[in-house]
Structures are given as C-alpha cells and as structure tokens.
Amino acid sequence: MRFLTVAVVLLTACGRTERPAVIVADSAGIRVVTSFQPEWTDSNRWRVSSLPVVSIGSVDGPGEYTLYRVADALLLDNGTIIVAENGAKTIRLYDSLGVHVTTAGGEGAGPGEFQSITNLMRYRSDSLIVLQGLITQRASIFDGSGRFARSISLTGPSGAKAKGWPVGVLARTGVVMRTRLGQEVSSKVLISKE
C-alpha cells in the first residue's frame, strides 16, 4: 500500500508542466505580454510605509490647510504638491514638506476662475492644466508656480462645444474626453483652441 501511494504522488508530480512566467504573443500587430508571476522577490519588492512622507489637510486650522471636496492632486518634479480643492474652487500649491506656498483661482467664470474642477494634469514642460468638466467645457493653464497663463475652450471636430468629461491631455493641444453615447462610454480626442 505504501508503494502505491508513493507511485501515485510521483506520477502526479511528473504530469505537471510548469507554466512560463511570461508569454509574449502577437494580436493583429500588437504585442501582448501576459505575466503569471511578479519579477520582484520579497527582498526587492516595493513597500508603502505606514507613515506618510507628508500630510496635508486638517479639520481645524488655517483655511489653506482645510480641504473640502478635493478633486485631484499632482506632484511636480520639483517636489511641489498641487491640490485641486473643489469646495473653494481653488488650486493650492504646497512645498515638498506640505507648507502652503500659494492659492490660485476661486469661484467664478472669469479667467483663472473655476465653476468646477475635474482633473489636474501636466501640460507641456512645466505647466499645469486644470480641466473644468461638464459645466464650462474649458481648461485653464497655470505655470508651475500657480500663475494663471490662459484658458482654452474644449471643442469637438466641428467646432461645437465638447459633450463629455475631460480625462487626459495630449502633448500637442489635445484633450481626451470620455463621452456617453446611449449606454456606451467611449473616448474621443478633441483639439483645443488656444
């Protein structure tokens, strides 16, 4: 009986084929890579610290640290942290230690003002684009220190106002919009007018 048990275990082990860690395939000219296991090990994997490097925001304190309805945040290469605060319709800039540097914008429909903030994204080299979503269908461009530069209107191919939600910025004055057509969600590339 002992021999039969050992034989079954050995036969079962021999019947297994090891799956490769990665399979590379071609699908209509597009390279598709499927990974079945991570490349990292326990010794070199990334870990998130239980202690934050910087913490911004407070319940009680100065207004520039009280946040309400944060829409987005962005970290610039120089360590500046930009927070889109949709409650006050502002963007707030903090240094790498979380110390408030300046506040830009405010509620309104004028240049550099916001009725709604949906996204913050890098724009060209050191500029920032603040996408304003469904209400105004425009975007505001700020430099890396929070100074307003200009506004752009988000328009479709025919020049009509875009119908959708801005979700991304292309390198050359293009904005990717998510639109809803019936029950389907699609993405379109729209060209901005500067």
C-alpha positions in Angstrom: 0.0 0.0 0.0 2.9 2.3 0.8 4.4 1.7 -2.7 1.1 2.6 -4.4 0.8 5.9 -2.5 4.4 6.9 -3.4 3.8 5.9 -7.1 0.6 8.0 -7.4 2.4 11.1 -5.9 5.3 10.6 -8.3 3.1 10.2 -11.3 1.0 13.2 -10.4 4.2 15.3 -10.0 5.6 14.1 -13.3 2.3 15.0 -15.1 2.6 18.7 -14.2 4.0 21.1 -16.7 5.5 24.4 -15.4 3.8 27.4 -16.9 6.3 30.0 -18.2 6.5 33.2 -16.1 5.7 35.4 -19.2 4.0 34.7 -22.6 4.5 37.1 -25.4 2.0 36.9 -28.3 1.1 39.0 -31.3 -2.5 40.1 -31.8 -3.1 41.9 -35.1 0.4 43.5 -35.0 0.1 44.5 -31.3 2.5 42.9 -28.8 0.6 41.3 -25.9 2.6 40.3 -22.8 0.9 38.1 -20.2 2.8 37.8 -16.9 1.9 35.0 -14.5 4.2 35.9 -11.6 5.9 39.0 -10.4 9.5 39.7 -11.3 10.3 41.0 -7.8 11.1 38.9 -4.8 10.3 39.5 -1.1 13.7 41.3 -0.7 13.3 43.8 -3.6 9.5 44.5 -3.7 8.1 47.9 -3.2 6.5 48.6 0.1 4.3 51.5 1.2 5.3 53.0 4.5 2.8 53.1 7.3 3.9 56.6 8.0 3.2 59.3 5.4 6.1 61.3 4.0 3.9 64.4 4.0 0.3 65.0 5.2 -1.7 68.0 4.0 -5.2 68.9 5.4 -6.8 69.5 8.8 -10.2 69.7 10.3 -9.4 72.8 12.4 -6.7 75.2 11.3 -5.8 77.9 8.8 -8.0 78.0 5.7 -5.2 77.0 3.3 -5.0 73.6 5.2 -8.7 72.9 5.5 -9.7 70.9 2.5 -13.2 70.2 1.3 -14.1 68.2 -1.9 -10.6 67.5 -3.1 -10.9 66.8 -6.9 -7.3 65.8 -7.7 -3.7 66.2 -6.6 -0.4 66.3 -8.6 3.2 66.1 -7.6 5.6 68.2 -9.8 9.2 67.2 -10.5 10.5 69.9 -8.1 8.5 68.5 -5.2 5.6 71.0 -5.4 2.3 69.4 -4.5 -0.8 70.9 -6.2 -4.2 70.2 -4.7 -7.5 70.9 -6.6 -9.9 72.0 -3.9 -13.4 71.9 -5.4 -15.1 73.2 -2.3 -13.5 76.6 -2.7 -12.8 76.2 -6.4 -9.1 76.8 -6.0 -5.8 75.1 -6.6 -3.4 75.2 -3.7 0.4 74.7 -4.0 2.4 73.3 -1.2 6.1 72.7 -0.9 7.6 69.2 -0.5 7.1 69.4 3.3 3.4 70.3 3.0 3.9 74.0 3.7 1.4 76.2 1.9 3.0 78.3 -0.8 0.1 79.9 -2.7 -3.5 79.6 -3.7 -4.8 80.3 -7.2 -8.2 80.5 -8.8 -11.5 80.9 -6.9 -15.2 80.5 -7.8 -16.3 82.4 -10.9 -16.5 82.3 -14.7 -13.6 84.7 -15.4 -10.1 84.0 -16.5 -8.3 81.7 -13.9 -11.6 81.1 -12.0 -13.5 77.8 -11.8 -17.1 76.7 -11.6 -16.0 73.1 -11.2 -12.6 71.3 -11.2 -12.4 67.7 -12.5 -8.7 67.0 -13.2 -5.2 68.4 -12.8 -2.6 67.3 -15.4 0.8 68.3 -16.5 0.7 70.3 -19.7 3.8 70.7 -21.8 7.0 71.3 -19.9 6.3 72.8 -16.5 2.7 74.0 -16.9 -0.4 72.7 -15.3 -3.8 72.3 -16.9 -6.9 72.4 -14.8 -9.8 70.7 -16.6 -13.2 72.1 -15.7 -15.6 69.4 -16.9 -19.2 69.5 -18.0 -20.2 72.9 -16.9 -17.8 75.2 -18.7 -16.1 72.9 -21.2 -12.9 74.8 -20.8 -9.5 74.3 -19.3 -7.2 76.8 -17.6 -3.4 76.7 -17.9 -1.2 77.7 -15.0 2.6 77.8 -14.7 4.3 75.7 -12.1 4.2 78.5 -9.5 0.4 78.9 -9.7 0.3 81.9 -12.0 -2.6 81.9 -14.5 -1.5 81.8 -18.1 -4.6 81.4 -20.3 -7.8 79.5 -20.9 -8.7 77.2 -23.7 -12.1 76.1 -24.9 -12.7 72.4 -25.4 -14.3 71.9 -28.8 -15.2 68.9 -31.0 -14.1 68.4 -34.6 -16.9 70.6 -35.9 -16.0 73.4 -33.5 -19.1 72.7 -31.3 -18.7 72.6 -27.5 -17.5 69.2 -26.4 -20.0 66.9 -24.7 -18.2 64.8 -22.2 -15.8 64.6 -19.3 -12.1 65.5 -19.8 -9.8 62.7 -18.6 -6.4 63.4 -20.2 -4.1 65.8 -22.0 -2.1 65.0 -25.1 1.3 66.6 -25.8 0.1 68.9 -28.6 -3.0 70.8 -27.5 -5.3 67.8 -27.5 -7.6 66.8 -24.7 -9.0 63.3 -24.3 -12.7 63.3 -23.4 -14.9 60.5 -22.1 -18.3 60.7 -23.7 -21.5 58.8 -23.2 -23.4 57.7 -26.2 -26.5 55.9 -25.0 -25.3 53.2 -22.6 -21.8 53.0 -24.0 -18.8 55.1 -22.8 -16.2 56.0 -25.4 -13.2 58.2 -25.6 -12.6 60.9 -28.2 -9.6 63.1 -28.9 -10.6 66.8 -29.1 -8.4 69.6 -30.3 -8.4 72.7 -28.1 -8.4 76.3 -29.4 -5.8 78.5 -27.8 
